[in-house]
Amino acid sequence: QVQLVESGGGLVQAGGSLRLSCAFSGRSISLYFMGWFRQAPGKEREFVAAISRSSVNTYYGDSVKGRFTISRDNAENTVYLQMNSLKPEDTAVYYCAARAIGTISLSRDQYDYWGQGTQVTVSS
């Protein structure tokens, strides 16, 4: 059974950095397209970043381009989200997600498995 567990969230000042990790278990992560999404209170879950199986292709939401970097280590069954120059509007619960078939996707409805989320709070 596939499981995803996020870690690395916390409280950081504006302009700071955090690195989120998503530990993948149950199968080989190399079989999956991986994504990060976030959800702020009262808002819909939005796309943050996605990465192809072999890391060749990456995609980012407009609000995080140039500040966030998604990466993966298939040998370690882990995907990462490096977040730099954080802003208060980045405050949200961040979720890791896995998509088994098809192609890389920016749509939350296309993902098959989800983690429980990790809270990121950016103070001004």
Phi, psi and chi 1 to 4 in degrees:
 res  aa     phi    psi   chi1   chi2   chi3   chi4
   1 GLN       -  129.5 -178.5  175.2  -12.1      -
   2 VAL   -73.8  133.2  171.0      -      -      -
   3 GLN  -134.6  144.3  -71.3 -171.5  -36.7      -
   4 LEU  -126.8  132.4  -68.9   77.1      -      -
   5 VAL  -130.8  116.1  178.6      -      -      -
   6 GLU   -87.2  152.0  -57.7   93.7  -23.8      -
   7 SER  -153.4  167.5   61.6      -      -      -
   8 GLY   103.5   -4.8      -      -      -      -
   9 GLY   -71.4  171.9      -      -      -      -
  10 GLY   164.0 -165.9      -      -      -      -
  11 LEU  -103.0  130.1  174.5   63.8      -      -
  12 VAL  -142.5  150.9   63.6      -      -      -
  13 GLN   -78.5  154.7  -72.5 -171.4  -27.0      -
  14 ALA   -54.8  137.5      -      -      -      -
  15 GLY    91.6  -11.2      -      -      -      -
  16 GLY   -83.5 -173.9      -      -      -      -
  17 SER  -132.6  152.9  -61.6      -      -      -
  18 LEU  -143.1  152.6  -78.7  174.5      -      -
  19 ARG  -122.8  116.6 -171.9 -166.2 -162.6 -160.0
  20 LEU   -91.6  145.4  -55.2 -176.6      -      -
  21 SER  -123.1  150.3  -61.7      -      -      -
  22 CYS  -131.8  111.2  173.5      -      -      -
  23 ALA   -87.7  125.2      -      -      -      -
  24 PHE  -108.8  132.9 -175.6  100.2      -      -
  25 SER  -141.8  162.7   62.9      -      -      -
  26 GLY   105.5  -32.7      -      -      -      -
  27 ARG  -151.0  179.0  -64.5 -163.9   71.9 -174.9
  28 SER   -79.3  128.6  172.0      -      -      -
  29 ILE   -63.1  -20.7 -163.5  174.3      -      -
  30 SER   -64.7  -15.0   63.9      -      -      -
  31 LEU   -84.8   -6.7  -60.7  174.8      -      -
  32 TYR  -120.5  143.5  -66.0   82.2      -      -
  33 PHE   -78.7  140.0  -56.6   96.9      -      -
  34 MET  -120.8  147.1  -59.7  -61.6  -63.4      -
  35 GLY  -143.1  160.9      -      -      -      -
  36 TRP  -120.5  136.3  -74.7   95.8      -      -
  37 PHE  -130.0  165.7  -68.3   77.9      -      -
  38 ARG  -143.4  154.7   67.6 -174.1 -177.5 -174.0
  39 GLN  -140.4  118.1 -171.7  166.5   17.5      -
  40 ALA   -91.9  157.7      -      -      -      -
  41 PRO   -55.7  130.0  -26.5   35.1      -      -
  42 GLY    77.6    5.0      -      -      -      -
  43 LYS  -121.0  162.2  -64.8 -172.7  176.9 -179.2
  44 GLU   -76.0  156.8  -68.3 -169.3   -7.9      -
  45 ARG   -69.1  128.6 -167.4  168.8  -63.2 -172.3
  46 GLU  -119.3  153.0   67.1  168.1  -15.1      -
  47 PHE   -70.1  136.6  170.2   75.3      -      -
  48 VAL  -113.3  -53.8  174.9      -      -      -
  49 ALA  -161.6  155.9      -      -      -      -
  50 ALA  -145.7  155.8      -      -      -      -
  51 ILE  -142.7  141.6 -171.8  167.4      -      -
  52 SER   -75.9  172.9   61.0      -      -      -
  53 ARG   -59.7  -38.2  -69.5  166.8  173.2  157.9
  54 SER  -104.5   11.2   58.6      -      -      -
  55 SER    71.7    7.7  -56.1      -      -      -
  56 VAL   -67.5  -39.9  170.6      -      -      -
  57 ASN  -116.3  135.4  -65.0  -51.5      -      -
  58 THR  -132.7  150.8   56.7      -      -      -
  59 TYR  -137.0  149.4  -63.4   89.1      -      -
  60 TYR  -136.4  148.0  -63.9   92.7      -      -
  61 GLY   -68.5  151.9      -      -      -      -
  62 ASP   -58.9  -34.1  -71.0  -19.3      -      -
  63 SER   -74.8  -12.4   60.8      -      -      -
  64 VAL  -118.8   -4.8  -53.7      -      -      -
  65 LYS   -56.6  133.8  -79.2  179.9 -176.8  176.0
  66 GLY    85.9  -10.4      -      -      -      -
  67 ARG  -116.9  -34.4  -59.6 -172.5  -62.0  120.4
  68 PHE  -108.5  149.6  -70.1   12.1      -      -
  69 THR  -135.7  125.6  -57.9      -      -      -
  70 ILE   -96.8  141.8 -172.4  171.7      -      -
  71 SER  -150.0  168.4   62.0      -      -      -
  72 ARG  -146.4  152.7   63.8 -168.6  -65.3  163.6
  73 ASP  -126.9   97.9 -174.9  -23.3      -      -
  74 ASN   -65.7  -30.0  -72.5  -14.6      -      -
  75 ALA   -66.9  -30.7      -      -      -      -
  76 GLU   -97.5    0.6  -64.7  -67.4  -31.2      -
  77 ASN    54.2   43.9  -99.4   13.9      -      -
  78 THR  -136.7  144.0  -56.3      -      -      -
  79 VAL  -122.5  146.8   64.3      -      -      -
  80 TYR  -123.9  157.3  -57.1   97.8      -      -
  81 LEU  -135.5  106.3 -175.2   67.9      -      -
  82 GLN   -86.8  121.9  177.5   66.3   44.8      -
  83 MET  -117.8  116.3  -54.8 -174.2  -64.1      -
  84 ASN  -115.7  163.9  -61.2  -31.7      -      -
  85 SER    49.1   48.6  -58.2      -      -      -
  86 LEU   -65.3  146.0  -77.7  160.4      -      -
  87 LYS  -120.8  156.8  -55.8  174.4 -178.6  179.5
  88 PRO   -55.7  -32.0  -28.7   36.4      -      -
  89 GLU   -72.4   -5.6   50.8  -96.4   43.4      -
  90 ASP   -83.0   -6.7  -66.6  -41.1      -      -
  91 THR   -61.2  124.3  -64.5      -      -      -
  92 ALA  -178.2  171.1      -      -      -      -
  93 VAL   -88.4  128.1  177.0      -      -      -
  94 TYR  -103.1  131.1  -77.1   71.4      -      -
  95 TYR  -118.4  139.9  -63.1   90.6      -      -
  96 CYS   -96.6  143.7  174.5      -      -      -
  97 ALA  -142.4  153.7      -      -      -      -
  98 ALA  -128.2  138.9      -      -      -      -
  99 ARG  -122.0  127.1  172.0  173.1  163.6   79.7
 100 ALA   -85.2  -42.5      -      -      -      -
 101 ILE  -126.1  170.5   61.8  173.5      -      -
 102 GLY    87.7 -126.1      -      -      -      -
 103 THR  -140.9  177.8 -173.0      -      -      -
 104 ILE   -59.8  142.2 -166.6  168.4      -      -
 105 SER  -136.3  147.9  175.6      -      -      -
 106 LEU  -102.2   -0.1  -77.5   59.9      -      -
 107 SER   -99.7  128.4  171.3      -      -      -
 108 ARG   -62.4  -26.9   63.4  179.4 -176.1  -91.1
 109 ASP   -71.4  -12.7  -64.1  -27.5      -      -
 110 GLN   -92.3   -2.2  -60.4  -70.9  -37.0      -
 111 TYR   -97.5  142.9  -76.2   79.2      -      -
 112 ASP   -96.1  -32.1  -55.1  -64.3      -      -
 113 TYR  -131.3  145.9  -58.4   99.3      -      -
 114 TRP  -136.1  148.1  -68.2   83.7      -      -
 115 GLY   -85.5 -178.8      -      -      -      -
 116 GLN   -86.9  -12.3   82.8  -69.6  -13.6      -
 117 GLY    96.3  154.1      -      -      -      -
 118 THR  -135.7  135.7 -174.1      -      -      -
 119 GLN   -81.4  131.9  176.4   70.5   47.1      -
 120 VAL  -120.0  123.9  171.5      -      -      -
 121 THR  -123.9  124.2  -56.9      -      -      -
 122 VAL  -113.0  118.5 -175.6      -      -      -
 123 SER   -92.3  148.9   63.5      -      -      -
 124 SER   -89.8      -   56.9      -      -      -
